[in-house]
């Protein structure tokens, strides 16, 4: 099993902060993962975002869920 799949499986359904290589931060729920992309669910704006993995710099749990 690839390390990114195992890591993302652990975060499925949780609020995450996704930092893109452009510096933009996306806060949303990790809805699904695909081989080359992830799908984020933004409940505040009622939309889904498809983000390609090569554009992601960092993924962390959302600030509100950190201990």
Secondary structure, DSSP 8 states (H G I E B T S, - for coil): --HHHHHHHHHTTSEEEEEETTS-EEEEEEEEE-SSEEEEEETTTTEEEEEEGGGEEEEEE-GGG--
